[in-house]
């Protein structure tokens, strides 16, 4: 597989999984408020945690590979653009978890 194609696919994967993480964050909040504690809530929050961890890892891997390719080509590649677009949902979800941890009072 070509390096440019691989990096473009990594950027697209980072974009898709970051917005899926954001969707599961909102879904977890909605289900927890509407249904309360139940198996649906635990499943949604578990999937959110899985997506949160995987989106952070894929974002970092995609960022490293796409920066290396962009430096080699001396211009911003499409994979790097997709990776940069995927940053706000990832940052928002990690920031939401940090704020929740700091304000929970443990």
SULUR-V663436 format. One record per residue. N is the residue number from 0. RES is the residue in one small letter. PHI is phi in whole degrees, -180 to 180 (NA if undefined). Layout:
N,RES,PHI / N,RES,PHI
//
This chain:
0,x,NA / 1,x,-69 / 2,x,-64 / 3,x,-64 / 4,x,-67 / 5,x,-63 / 6,x,-68 / 7,x,-65 / 8,x,-66 / 9,x,-64 / 10,x,-64 / 11,x,-67 / 12,x,-65 / 13,x,-64 / 14,x,-65 / 15,x,-65 / 16,x,-71 / 17,x,-70 / 18,x,-75 / 19,x,-65 / 20,x,-62 / 21,x,-64 / 22,x,-65 / 23,x,-70 / 24,x,-65 / 25,x,-64 / 26,x,-65 / 27,x,-65 / 28,x,-65 / 29,x,-65 / 30,x,-67 / 31,x,-65 / 32,x,-77 / 33,x,-76 / 34,x,-96 / 35,x,92 / 36,x,-81 / 37,x,-169 / 38,x,-67 / 39,x,-66 / 40,x,-66 / 41,x,-65 / 42,x,-65 / 43,x,-66 / 44,x,-68 / 45,x,-65 / 46,x,-66 / 47,x,-62 / 48,x,-62 / 49,x,-64 / 50,x,-65 / 51,x,-64 / 52,x,-66 / 53,x,-70 / 54,x,-68 / 55,x,-66 / 56,x,-68 / 57,x,-66 / 58,x,-61 / 59,x,-66 / 60,x,-63 / 61,x,-63 / 62,x,-63 / 63,x,-64 / 64,x,-65 / 65,x,-73 / 66,x,-68 / 67,x,-62 / 68,x,-67 / 69,x,-65 / 70,x,-67 / 71,x,-69 / 72,x,-92 / 73,x,61 / 74,x,-156 / 75,x,-75 / 76,x,-87 / 77,x,-67 / 78,x,-63 / 79,x,-69 / 80,x,-63 / 81,x,-64 / 82,x,-67 / 83,x,-66 / 84,x,-66 / 85,x,-81 / 86,x,-69 / 87,x,-58 / 88,x,-66 / 89,x,-65 / 90,x,-64 / 91,x,-63 / 92,x,-67 / 93,x,-67 / 94,x,-67 / 95,x,-63 / 96,x,-68 / 97,x,-65 / 98,x,-64 / 99,x,-63 / 100,x,-66 / 101,x,-76 / 102,x,-99 / 103,x,-78 / 104,x,87 / 105,x,-88
//
